[in-house]
Amino acid sequence: MKRINYVLSHPIQYQSPLINYLVKKGINIKVFYRSTKSLNGYYDIGFKKKIKWDINLLKGHKYDFLKFIGPNKTGKIFPLTVEIFKIFKDTNYIWLHGIKNWYSLSILFINFFYKKKVLIREEIQNTNNHRSNLNMIFNKIFYKIIKKFVFKFLIIGKENKNFYLEMGIDNNKMILIPYVVNNDFFIRKKNHIKKKKNKLNILLASKFEKKKGIDIFLKSIDICNMNNKFKSMTNIIIIGNGLEENKLKKFVRENDLNNVNFKIFQNQKKLKKYYHKSDIFVLPSRYEPWGLTINEALACKNLVITSKNIGASKDLIKNNFNGFIFNDYKHLSKILLKIFKKRKIINQFKDRGFKIIKKWNFELCYKNLSKTIND
């Protein structure tokens, strides 16, 4: 049976369920982790607190931890992994998550002698044209070189594909292995959630960082609250922690946004309950390569509103069909007021979004990956 050796920086809460599903379906995968960072809790700079995941990240698949020296961190430099040749043993394919780090590039070029088929999956894209011309020139040179060493690029969505096309990657070197979550985990059980009577429940869950655009969301709420009915008949929950926390809470106090409530970071089991209580989920990021909370919110039957700068919106949100895509805070306020005044559309949008996310799933990843390695 053909085997894939999958290299990851550390056990990741969104990766483990997918890997386990692929294993159950019969794909022979062994994961090589470069760090143990996420196993016993770690300090997350973005959340500005220690994070410990509430699921077993190792159960359900074969794995090995590669030896490293120096700090137990993850990034383009760390960890300083000292094992590399293990990756090439007993395998037909090597799957790299991310390519712009020294370890992945080392594997890619050493593989010139081993001749394994290399699969690359990464988040890179051009959403909102945030890249400089110099950056784009560098990338075109970079991908022109490495594409010769890559068997397939595993694209996560439309924007990821568009980036590769712009870099000169041929269509036949790309296969869709989308960014997905365990939809079954998030699906709302019928009639088990009691909502605040007649109130419109709006949710945002994110790190409190500038790039996440929570200030944009609050500015839009400030405008919406000029409508007294909106202010009194909405329940807005913002979940998370981070560097911008004091600044955001100060804005809420100074502008008397008493329909806005903050909650601390929640693990997925608890976060799921908030999704289930909400009608609308908003992700206002200034830039987001994907945005897996959109997947989660759709699986929990939320009407989703995103900024135009989020990768997932191009695949999962059809504007004015199952959600809305906004340009700036004034546009967002108009959308929120429109929904508030026409609340009958909410259930229709929720159902449409749920139909879309049901097809964006682990099974799609399995079918496409299986076809790729068995052709």
GIBEL-V394642 format. One record per pair of residues at least 12 apart in sequence whose ideal C-beta (glycine too) atoms are under 10 Angstrom apart, sorted by the first residue. I is the first residue (numbers start at 1). J is the second residue. If there is no record, write none. Layout:
I_J ; I_J
This chain:
1_26 ; 1_27 ; 1_28 ; 1_92 ; 2_27 ; 2_28 ; 2_91 ; 2_92 ; 2_93 ; 2_117 ; 2_373 ; 2_374 ; 3_27 ; 3_28 ; 3_29 ; 3_30 ; 3_62 ; 3_89 ; 3_90 ; 3_91 ; 3_92 ; 3_93 ; 3_373 ; 4_19 ; 4_22 ; 4_27 ; 4_28 ; 4_29 ; 4_30 ; 4_31 ; 4_91 ; 4_92 ; 4_93 ; 4_94 ; 4_95 ; 4_116 ; 4_117 ; 4_119 ; 4_369 ; 4_373 ; 5_28 ; 5_29 ; 5_30 ; 5_31 ; 5_32 ; 5_62 ; 5_64 ; 5_86 ; 5_87 ; 5_88 ; 5_89 ; 5_90 ; 5_91 ; 5_92 ; 5_93 ; 5_94 ; 5_95 ; 5_96 ; 5_107 ; 5_116 ; 6_19 ; 6_22 ; 6_29 ; 6_30 ; 6_31 ; 6_32 ; 6_33 ; 6_61 ; 6_62 ; 6_63 ; 6_87 ; 6_91 ; 6_93 ; 6_94 ; 6_95 ; 6_96 ; 6_97 ; 6_119 ; 6_121 ; 7_31 ; 7_32 ; 7_33 ; 7_34 ; 7_66 ; 7_81 ; 7_84 ; 7_86 ; 7_87 ; 7_94 ; 7_95 ; 7_96 ; 7_97 ; 7_98 ; 7_103 ; 7_104 ; 7_107 ; 8_31 ; 8_32 ; 8_33 ; 8_34 ; 8_35 ; 8_63 ; 8_74 ; 8_95 ; 8_96 ; 8_97 ; 8_98 ; 9_33 ; 9_34 ; 9_35 ; 9_37 ; 9_38 ; 9_73 ; 9_74 ; 9_75 ; 9_76 ; 9_78 ; 9_79 ; 9_81 ; 9_97 ; 9_98 ; 9_101 ; 9_103 ; 9_104 ; 10_33 ; 10_34 ; 10_35 ; 10_36 ; 10_37 ; 10_38 ; 10_39 ; 10_42 ; 10_57 ; 10_65 ; 10_72 ; 10_73 ; 10_74 ; 10_79 ; 11_31 ; 11_33 ; 11_35 ; 11_36 ; 11_37 ; 11_38 ; 11_39 ; 11_53 ; 11_55 ; 11_56 ; 11_57 ; 11_58 ; 11_63 ; 11_65 ; 12_33 ; 12_37 ; 12_38 ; 12_53 ; 12_57 ; 12_74 ; 12_97 ; 13_38 ; 13_51 ; 13_53 ; 13_54 ; 13_55 ; 13_57 ; 13_181 ; 13_267 ; 13_268 ; 13_292 ; 14_179 ; 14_180 ; 14_181 ; 14_182 ; 14_268 ; 14_290 ; 14_292 ; 14_295 ; 14_296 ; 15_31 ; 15_57 ; 15_61 ; 15_97 ; 15_121 ; 16_31 ; 16_38 ; 16_53 ; 16_55 ; 16_56 ; 16_57 ; 16_58 ; 16_59 ; 16_60 ; 16_61 ; 16_63 ; 16_182 ; 17_55 ; 17_57 ; 17_60 ; 17_180 ; 17_181 ; 17_182 ; 17_184 ; 17_185 ; 17_362 ; 18_61 ; 18_177 ; 18_179 ; 18_180 ; 18_181 ; 18_182 ; 18_361 ; 18_362 ; 18_365 ; 18_366 ; 18_369 ; 19_31 ; 19_57 ; 19_58 ; 19_60 ; 19_61 ; 19_62 ; 19_63 ; 19_95 ; 19_362 ; 20_56 ; 20_57 ; 20_58 ; 20_59 ; 20_60 ; 20_61 ; 20_182 ; 20_362 ; 21_60 ; 21_61 ; 21_180 ; 21_182 ; 21_361 ; 21_362 ; 21_363 ; 21_365 ; 21_366 ; 22_60 ; 22_61 ; 22_177 ; 22_362 ; 22_365 ; 22_366 ; 22_369 ; 22_370 ; 23_60 ; 23_61 ; 23_62 ; 24_60 ; 24_61 ; 24_362 ; 24_366 ; 25_362 ; 25_363 ; 25_365 ; 25_366 ; 25_367 ; 25_369 ; 25_370 ; 26_366 ; 26_370 ; 27_365 ; 27_366 ; 27_369 ; 27_370 ; 27_373 ; 27_374 ; 28_62 ; 28_90 ; 28_91 ; 28_92 ; 28_93 ; 28_373 ; 29_61 ; 29_62 ; 29_63 ; 29_91 ; 29_93 ; 29_95 ; 29_369 ; 30_61 ; 30_62 ; 30_63 ; 30_64 ; 30_86 ; 30_87 ; 30_89 ; 30_90 ; 30_91 ; 31_58 ; 31_61 ; 31_62 ; 31_63 ; 31_64 ; 31_65 ; 31_95 ; 31_97 ; 32_62 ; 32_63 ; 32_64 ; 32_65 ; 32_66 ; 32_81 ; 32_83 ; 32_84 ; 32_86 ; 32_87 ; 32_91 ; 32_94 ; 32_95 ; 32_107 ; 33_57 ; 33_58 ; 33_63 ; 33_64 ; 33_65 ; 33_66 ; 33_79 ; 33_81 ; 34_65 ; 34_66 ; 34_67 ; 34_68 ; 34_72 ; 34_74 ; 34_78 ; 34_79 ; 34_80 ; 34_81 ; 34_83 ; 34_101 ; 34_103 ; 35_65 ; 35_66 ; 35_68 ; 35_71 ; 35_72 ; 35_73 ; 35_74 ; 35_75 ; 35_78 ; 35_79 ; 35_81 ; 36_58 ; 36_65 ; 36_68 ; 36_72 ; 36_79 ; 37_71 ; 37_72 ; 37_73 ; 37_74 ; 37_78 ; 37_79 ; 38_51 ; 38_52 ; 38_53 ; 38_57 ; 38_74 ; 39_52 ; 39_53 ; 39_56 ; 39_57 ; 39_58 ; 39_65 ; 39_72 ; 40_52 ; 41_53 ; 42_72 ; 42_73 ; 42_74 ; 44_207 ; 44_241 ; 44_242 ; 44_265 ; 45_207 ; 45_209 ; 45_242 ; 45_243 ; 46_206 ; 46_207 ; 46_208 ; 46_209 ; 46_211 ; 46_212 ; 46_240 ; 46_241 ; 46_242 ; 46_243 ; 47_206 ; 47_207 ; 47_208 ; 47_209 ; 47_240 ; 47_241 ; 47_242 ; 47_243 ; 47_245 ; 47_264 ; 47_265 ; 48_207 ; 48_208 ; 48_209 ; 48_240 ; 48_241 ; 48_242 ; 48_243 ; 48_244 ; 48_245 ; 48_265 ; 49_240 ; 49_241 ; 49_242 ; 49_264 ; 49_265 ; 50_265 ; 51_241 ; 51_265 ; 51_267 ; 52_267 ; 53_267 ; 53_268 ; 54_266 ; 54_267 ; 54_268 ; 54_269 ; 54_270 ; 54_271 ; 55_182 ; 55_185 ; 55_267 ; 55_268 ; 55_269 ; 64_83 ; 64_86 ; 64_87 ; 65_81 ; 65_83 ; 66_79 ; 66_81 ; 66_82 ; 66_83 ; 66_84 ; 66_86 ; 66_87 ; 66_103 ; 67_79 ; 67_80 ; 67_81 ; 67_82 ; 67_83 ; 67_86 ; 68_80 ; 68_81 ; 68_82 ; 68_83 ; 68_103 ; 69_81 ; 69_82 ; 70_82 ; 74_101 ; 75_101 ; 76_98 ; 76_100 ; 76_101 ; 76_102 ; 76_103 ; 76_104 ; 77_101 ; 77_102 ; 77_103 ; 78_101 ; 78_103 ; 79_103 ; 80_102 ; 80_103 ; 81_102 ; 81_103 ; 81_106 ; 84_103 ; 84_106 ; 84_107 ; 84_110 ; 85_107 ; 85_110 ; 85_114 ; 87_103 ; 87_106 ; 87_107 ; 87_110 ; 87_111 ; 87_114 ; 87_116 ; 88_107 ; 88_110 ; 88_111 ; 88_113 ; 88_114 ; 88_115 ; 88_116 ; 89_114 ; 91_114 ; 91_116 ; 91_117 ; 92_116 ; 92_117 ; 92_373 ; 93_116 ; 93_117 ; 93_118 ; 93_119 ; 93_151 ; 93_152 ; 93_369 ; 93_372 ; 93_373 ; 94_107 ; 94_108 ; 94_110 ; 94_111 ; 94_114 ; 94_116 ; 94_117 ; 94_118 ; 94_119 ; 94_120 ; 94_151 ; 95_117 ; 95_118 ; 95_119 ; 95_120 ; 95_121 ; 95_152 ; 95_154 ; 95_177 ; 95_369 ; 95_373 ; 96_108 ; 96_111 ; 96_118 ; 96_119 ; 96_120 ; 96_121 ; 96_122 ; 96_150 ; 96_154 ; 97_119 ; 97_120 ; 97_121 ; 97_122 ; 97_123 ; 97_154 ; 98_120 ; 98_121 ; 98_122 ; 98_123 ; 98_124 ; 99_118 ; 99_120 ; 99_121 ; 99_122 ; 99_124 ; 99_142 ; 99_143 ; 99_146 ; 99_149 ; 99_150 ; 99_153 ; 100_122 ; 100_124 ; 100_139 ; 100_142 ; 100_146 ; 104_118 ; 104_120 ; 104_122 ; 104_146 ; 105_142 ; 105_146 ; 105_149 ; 107_149 ; 108_120 ; 108_145 ; 108_146 ; 108_148 ; 108_149 ; 108_150 ; 109_145 ; 109_146 ; 109_149 ; 111_149 ; 111_150 ; 111_151 ; 112_148 ; 112_149 ; 116_151 ; 117_150 ; 117_151 ; 117_152 ; 117_372 ; 117_373 ; 118_146 ; 118_149 ; 118_150 ; 118_151 ; 118_152 ; 118_153 ; 119_150 ; 119_151 ; 119_152 ; 119_153 ; 119_154 ; 119_175 ; 119_177 ; 119_369 ; 119_372 ; 119_373 ; 120_146 ; 120_147 ; 120_149 ; 120_150 ; 120_151 ; 120_152 ; 120_153 ; 120_154 ; 120_155 ; 120_164 ; 120_173 ; 121_152 ; 121_153 ; 121_154 ; 121_155 ; 121_156 ; 121_160 ; 121_175 ; 121_177 ; 121_179 ; 122_153 ; 122_154 ; 122_155 ; 122_156 ; 122_160 ; 122_163 ; 122_164 ; 122_289 ; 123_156 ; 123_157 ; 123_159 ; 123_160 ; 123_163 ; 123_179 ; 123_288 ; 123_289 ; 123_290 ; 123_311 ; 124_139 ; 124_143 ; 124_156 ; 124_159 ; 124_160 ; 124_163 ; 124_164 ; 124_167 ; 124_289 ; 124_311 ; 125_155 ; 125_156 ; 125_157 ; 125_158 ; 125_159 ; 125_160 ; 125_161 ; 125_162 ; 125_163 ; 125_164 ; 125_166 ; 125_287 ; 125_289 ; 125_290 ; 125_311 ; 125_314 ; 126_139 ; 126_159 ; 126_160 ; 126_162 ; 126_163 ; 126_166 ; 126_167 ; 126_311 ; 127_159 ; 127_160 ; 127_162 ; 127_163 ; 127_285 ; 127_287 ; 127_288 ; 127_289 ; 127_290 ; 127_307 ; 127_308 ; 127_309 ; 127_310 ; 127_311 ; 127_312 ; 127_313 ; 127_314 ; 128_159 ; 128_285 ; 128_286 ; 128_287 ; 128_288 ; 128_307 ; 128_308 ; 128_309 ; 128_310 ; 128_311 ; 129_309 ; 130_286 ; 130_287 ; 130_309 ; 131_163 ; 136_163 ; 136_166 ; 136_167 ; 139_163 ; 139_166 ; 139_167 ; 140_166 ; 140_167 ; 140_168 ; 141_167 ; 142_167 ; 143_163 ; 143_164 ; 143_166 ; 143_167 ; 143_168 ; 143_169 ; 144_167 ; 144_168 ; 144_169 ; 146_167 ; 146_169 ; 147_164 ; 147_167 ; 147_168 ; 147_169 ; 147_170 ; 147_173 ; 150_169 ; 150_173 ; 151_173 ; 151_175 ; 151_372 ; 151_373 ; 152_172 ; 152_173 ; 152_174 ; 152_175 ; 152_177 ; 152_368 ; 152_369 ; 152_372 ; 152_373 ; 153_167 ; 153_169 ; 153_170 ; 153_173 ; 153_174 ; 153_175 ; 153_177 ; 154_174 ; 154_175 ; 154_176 ; 154_177 ; 154_178 ; 154_365 ; 154_368 ; 154_369 ; 154_372 ; 155_169 ; 155_173 ; 155_174 ; 155_175 ; 155_176 ; 155_177 ; 155_178 ; 155_179 ; 155_368 ; 156_176 ; 156_177 ; 156_178 ; 156_179 ; 156_180 ; 156_289 ; 156_290 ; 156_311 ; 156_312 ; 156_315 ; 157_176 ; 157_178 ; 157_179 ; 157_289 ; 157_290 ; 157_311 ; 157_312 ; 157_313 ; 157_314 ; 157_315 ; 157_316 ; 157_360 ; 158_176 ; 158_178 ; 158_311 ; 158_312 ; 158_313 ; 158_314 ; 158_315 ; 159_289 ; 159_290 ; 159_310 ; 159_311 ; 159_312 ; 159_313 ; 159_314 ; 159_315 ; 160_174 ; 160_176 ; 160_178 ; 160_179 ; 160_289 ; 160_290 ; 160_311 ; 160_314 ; 160_315 ; 161_174 ; 161_176 ; 161_314 ; 161_315 ; 162_314 ; 163_289 ; 163_311 ; 175_365 ; 175_368 ; 175_369 ; 175_371 ; 175_372 ; 175_373 ; 176_315 ; 176_364 ; 176_365 ; 176_367 ; 176_368 ; 176_369 ; 177_364 ; 177_365 ; 177_366 ; 177_367 ; 177_368 ; 177_369 ; 177_372 ; 178_290 ; 178_295 ; 178_312 ; 178_315 ; 178_316 ; 178_359 ; 178_360 ; 178_361 ; 178_362 ; 178_364 ; 178_365 ; 178_368 ; 179_289 ; 179_290 ; 179_291 ; 179_292 ; 179_294 ; 179_295 ; 179_311 ; 179_312 ; 179_315 ; 179_316 ; 179_360 ; 179_365 ; 180_292 ; 180_295 ; 180_299 ; 180_357 ; 180_360 ; 180_361 ; 180_362 ; 180_363 ; 180_364 ; 180_365 ; 181_268 ; 181_292 ; 181_293 ; 181_294 ; 181_295 ; 181_296 ; 181_298 ; 181_299 ; 181_357 ; 181_360 ; 181_361 ; 181_362 ; 182_268 ; 182_295 ; 182_296 ; 182_299 ; 182_361 ; 182_362 ; 183_295 ; 183_296 ; 183_298 ; 183_299 ; 183_300 ; 183_354 ; 183_357 ; 183_358 ; 183_359 ; 183_360 ; 183_361 ; 183_362 ; 183_363 ; 184_299 ; 184_361 ; 184_362 ; 185_268 ; 185_269 ; 185_272 ; 185_296 ; 185_299 ; 185_300 ; 186_268 ; 186_271 ; 186_272 ; 186_275 ; 186_276 ; 186_295 ; 186_296 ; 186_297 ; 186_298 ; 186_299 ; 186_300 ; 186_301 ; 186_357 ; 187_272 ; 187_276 ; 187_299 ; 187_300 ; 187_301 ; 187_354 ; 187_357 ; 187_358 ; 188_272 ; 188_275 ; 188_276 ; 188_277 ; 188_299 ; 188_300 ; 188_301 ; 188_302 ; 188_350 ; 188_354 ; 189_276 ; 192_276 ; 193_273 ; 193_275 ; 193_276 ; 193_277 ; 193_278 ; 193_300 ; 194_277 ; 195_235 ; 195_276 ; 195_277 ; 195_278 ; 195_279 ; 196_233 ; 196_234 ; 196_235 ; 196_277 ; 198_233 ; 198_343 ; 199_232 ; 199_233 ; 199_234 ; 199_235 ; 199_236 ; 199_259 ; 199_279 ; 200_230 ; 200_233 ; 200_234 ; 200_235 ; 200_236 ; 200_259 ; 200_278 ; 200_279 ; 200_280 ; 200_336 ; 200_339 ; 200_340 ; 200_343 ; 200_346 ; 201_234 ; 201_235 ; 201_236 ; 201_237 ; 201_274 ; 201_276 ; 201_277 ; 201_278 ; 201_279 ; 201_280 ; 201_281 ; 201_302 ; 202_217 ; 202_221 ; 202_224 ; 202_234 ; 202_235 ; 202_236 ; 202_237 ; 202_238 ; 202_259 ; 202_260 ; 202_278 ; 202_279 ; 202_280 ; 202_281 ; 202_282 ; 202_302 ; 202_303 ; 202_305 ; 202_336 ; 202_339 ; 202_340 ; 203_235 ; 203_236 ; 203_237 ; 203_238 ; 203_239 ; 203_263 ; 203_271 ; 203_274 ; 203_275 ; 203_276 ; 203_277 ; 203_278 ; 203_279 ; 203_280 ; 203_281 ; 203_282 ; 203_283 ; 203_293 ; 203_297 ; 203_300 ; 203_302 ; 204_217 ; 204_218 ; 204_221 ; 204_236 ; 204_237 ; 204_238 ; 204_239 ; 204_240 ; 204_260 ; 204_278 ; 204_280 ; 204_281 ; 204_282 ; 204_283 ; 204_284 ; 204_293 ; 204_305 ; 205_237 ; 205_238 ; 205_239 ; 205_240 ; 205_263 ; 205_265 ; 205_266 ; 205_271 ; 205_274 ; 205_275 ; 205_278 ; 205_281 ; 205_282 ; 205_283 ; 205_293 ; 205_296 ; 205_297 ; 206_238 ; 206_239 ; 206_240 ; 206_241 ; 206_242 ; 206_244 ; 206_265 ; 206_282 ; 206_283 ; 206_284 ; 206_285 ; 206_288 ; 206_291 ; 206_293 ; 207_240 ; 207_241 ; 207_242 ; 207_243 ; 207_244 ; 207_245 ; 207_265 ; 207_285 ; 208_238 ; 208_239 ; 208_240 ; 208_241 ; 208_242 ; 208_243 ; 208_244 ; 208_245 ; 208_246 ; 208_247 ; 208_248 ; 208_249 ; 208_262 ; 208_265 ; 209_240 ; 209_242 ; 209_243 ; 209_244 ; 209_245 ; 209_285 ; 209_286 ; 210_242 ; 210_243 ; 210_244 ; 210_247 ; 210_285 ; 210_286 ; 211_244 ; 211_285 ; 211_286 ; 211_287 ; 211_288 ; 211_309 ; 212_240 ; 212_242 ; 212_244 ; 212_283 ; 212_284 ; 212_285 ; 212_286 ; 212_287 ; 212_288 ; 212_291 ; 212_307 ; 213_282 ; 213_283 ; 213_284 ; 213_285 ; 213_286 ; 213_287 ; 213_288 ; 213_306 ; 213_307 ; 213_309 ; 213_310 ; 213_329 ; 213_332 ; 214_238 ; 214_240 ; 214_242 ; 214_244 ; 214_245 ; 214_247 ; 214_248 ; 214_251 ; 214_282 ; 214_284 ; 214_285 ; 215_244 ; 215_247 ; 215_248 ; 215_251 ; 215_284 ; 215_286 ; 215_329 ; 216_282 ; 216_284 ; 216_285 ; 216_286 ; 216_307 ; 216_326 ; 216_328 ; 216_329 ; 216_330 ; 216_332 ; 217_236 ; 217_238 ; 217_248 ; 217_260 ; 217_282 ; 217_283 ; 217_284 ; 217_285 ; 217_305 ; 217_307 ; 217_326 ; 217_329 ; 217_332 ; 217_333 ; 217_336 ; 218_236 ; 218_238 ; 218_248 ; 218_249 ; 218_251 ; 218_252 ; 218_255 ; 218_257 ; 218_260 ; 218_284 ; 218_329 ; 219_251 ; 219_255 ; 219_284 ; 219_328 ; 219_329 ; 219_330 ; 219_332 ; 219_333 ; 220_282 ; 220_284 ; 220_305 ; 220_326 ; 220_328 ; 220_329 ; 220_330 ; 220_331 ; 220_332 ; 220_333 ; 220_334 ; 220_335 ; 220_336 ; 220_337 ; 221_234 ; 221_236 ; 221_238 ; 221_251 ; 221_252 ; 221_255 ; 221_257 ; 221_259 ; 221_260 ; 221_282 ; 221_329 ; 221_332 ; 221_333 ; 221_336 ; 222_251 ; 222_252 ; 222_254 ; 222_255 ; 222_256 ; 222_257 ; 222_260 ; 222_329 ; 222_333 ; 223_329 ; 223_330 ; 223_332 ; 223_333 ; 223_334 ; 223_336 ; 223_337 ; 224_236 ; 224_257 ; 224_259 ; 224_332 ; 224_333 ; 224_334 ; 224_335 ; 224_336 ; 224_337 ; 224_340 ; 225_255 ; 225_256 ; 225_257 ; 225_258 ; 225_259 ; 225_260 ; 225_333 ; 226_333 ; 226_337 ; 227_333 ; 227_336 ; 227_337 ; 227_340 ; 227_341 ; 229_337 ; 229_340 ; 229_341 ; 230_259 ; 230_333 ; 230_336 ; 230_337 ; 230_340 ; 230_341 ; 231_256 ; 231_257 ; 231_258 ; 231_259 ; 231_260 ; 232_258 ; 232_259 ; 233_259 ; 233_340 ; 233_343 ; 234_259 ; 234_260 ; 234_279 ; 234_280 ; 234_336 ; 234_340 ; 235_259 ; 235_260 ; 235_261 ; 235_277 ; 235_278 ; 235_279 ; 236_252 ; 236_257 ; 236_258 ; 236_259 ; 236_260 ; 236_261 ; 236_262 ; 236_278 ; 236_280 ; 236_282 ; 236_336 ; 237_260 ; 237_261 ; 237_262 ; 237_263 ; 237_274 ; 237_277 ; 237_278 ; 238_252 ; 238_260 ; 238_261 ; 238_262 ; 238_263 ; 238_282 ; 239_261 ; 239_262 ; 239_263 ; 239_264 ; 239_265 ; 239_266 ; 239_270 ; 239_271 ; 239_274 ; 239_275 ; 239_293 ; 240_262 ; 240_263 ; 240_264 ; 240_265 ; 240_266 ; 240_271 ; 241_262 ; 241_263 ; 241_264 ; 241_265 ; 242_265 ; 245_262 ; 245_264 ; 248_260 ; 248_262 ; 249_262 ; 268_296 ; 271_293 ; 271_296 ; 271_300 ; 272_296 ; 272_299 ; 272_300 ; 273_300 ; 274_297 ; 274_300 ; 275_293 ; 275_296 ; 275_297 ; 275_298 ; 275_299 ; 275_300 ; 275_301 ; 275_302 ; 276_300 ; 276_301 ; 276_302 ; 277_300 ; 277_302 ; 278_297 ; 278_300 ; 278_301 ; 278_302 ; 278_303 ; 279_301 ; 279_302 ; 279_303 ; 279_339 ; 279_343 ; 279_346 ; 279_347 ; 279_349 ; 279_350 ; 280_297 ; 280_302 ; 280_303 ; 280_304 ; 280_305 ; 280_323 ; 280_324 ; 280_335 ; 280_336 ; 280_339 ; 280_340 ; 280_346 ; 280_349 ; 280_350 ; 281_293 ; 281_294 ; 281_296 ; 281_297 ; 281_298 ; 281_300 ; 281_302 ; 281_303 ; 281_304 ; 281_305 ; 281_306 ; 281_323 ; 281_353 ; 282_297 ; 282_302 ; 282_303 ; 282_304 ; 282_305 ; 282_306 ; 282_307 ; 282_323 ; 282_324 ; 282_326 ; 282_332 ; 282_335 ; 282_336 ; 283_297 ; 283_304 ; 283_305 ; 283_306 ; 283_307 ; 283_309 ; 283_310 ; 283_312 ; 283_313 ; 283_317 ; 283_323 ; 284_305 ; 284_306 ; 284_307 ; 284_309 ; 284_310 ; 284_326 ; 284_328 ; 284_329 ; 284_332 ; 285_306 ; 285_307 ; 285_309 ; 285_310 ; 285_311 ; 285_313 ; 286_307 ; 286_309 ; 286_310 ; 287_307 ; 287_309 ; 287_310 ; 287_311 ; 288_306 ; 288_307 ; 288_309 ; 288_310 ; 288_311 ; 288_312 ; 288_313 ; 289_309 ; 289_310 ; 289_311 ; 289_312 ; 290_310 ; 290_311 ; 290_312 ; 290_313 ; 290_315 ; 290_316 ; 291_304 ; 291_306 ; 291_307 ; 291_309 ; 291_310 ; 291_311 ; 291_312 ; 291_313 ; 291_316 ; 291_317 ; 292_312 ; 293_306 ; 293_310 ; 293_312 ; 294_306 ; 294_310 ; 294_311 ; 294_312 ; 294_313 ; 294_315 ; 294_316 ; 294_317 ; 294_323 ; 294_353 ; 294_357 ; 294_360 ; 295_312 ; 295_315 ; 295_316 ; 295_357 ; 295_360 ; 295_361 ; 296_357 ; 297_316 ; 297_323 ; 297_350 ; 297_353 ; 297_357 ; 298_312 ; 298_316 ; 298_317 ; 298_322 ; 298_323 ; 298_350 ; 298_352 ; 298_353 ; 298_354 ; 298_355 ; 298_356 ; 298_357 ; 298_358 ; 298_360 ; 299_353 ; 299_354 ; 299_357 ; 299_358 ; 299_360 ; 299_361 ; 300_350 ; 300_353 ; 300_354 ; 300_357 ; 301_346 ; 301_347 ; 301_349 ; 301_350 ; 301_351 ; 301_353 ; 301_354 ; 301_357 ; 302_322 ; 302_323 ; 302_346 ; 302_349 ; 302_350 ; 302_353 ; 302_354 ; 303_317 ; 303_322 ; 303_323 ; 303_324 ; 303_339 ; 303_345 ; 303_346 ; 303_347 ; 303_348 ; 303_349 ; 303_350 ; 303_351 ; 303_352 ; 303_353 ; 304_316 ; 304_317 ; 304_322 ; 304_323 ; 304_324 ; 304_325 ; 304_349 ; 304_350 ; 304_353 ; 304_357 ; 305_317 ; 305_319 ; 305_323 ; 305_324 ; 305_325 ; 305_326 ; 305_332 ; 305_335 ; 305_336 ; 305_339 ; 306_319 ; 306_323 ; 306_324 ; 306_325 ; 306_326 ; 306_332 ; 307_325 ; 307_326 ; 307_327 ; 307_328 ; 307_329 ; 307_331 ; 307_332 ; 308_325 ; 308_326 ; 308_327 ; 308_328 ; 308_331 ; 309_325 ; 309_327 ; 310_325 ; 312_360 ; 313_325 ; 313_326 ; 315_356 ; 315_360 ; 316_353 ; 316_356 ; 316_357 ; 316_360 ; 317_353 ; 317_356 ; 318_349 ; 318_352 ; 318_353 ; 318_356 ; 319_335 ; 320_335 ; 320_338 ; 320_345 ; 320_349 ; 321_348 ; 321_349 ; 321_352 ; 321_353 ; 321_356 ; 322_348 ; 322_349 ; 322_350 ; 322_351 ; 322_352 ; 322_353 ; 322_354 ; 322_355 ; 322_356 ; 322_357 ; 323_335 ; 323_349 ; 323_350 ; 323_352 ; 323_353 ; 323_356 ; 324_336 ; 324_338 ; 324_339 ; 324_349
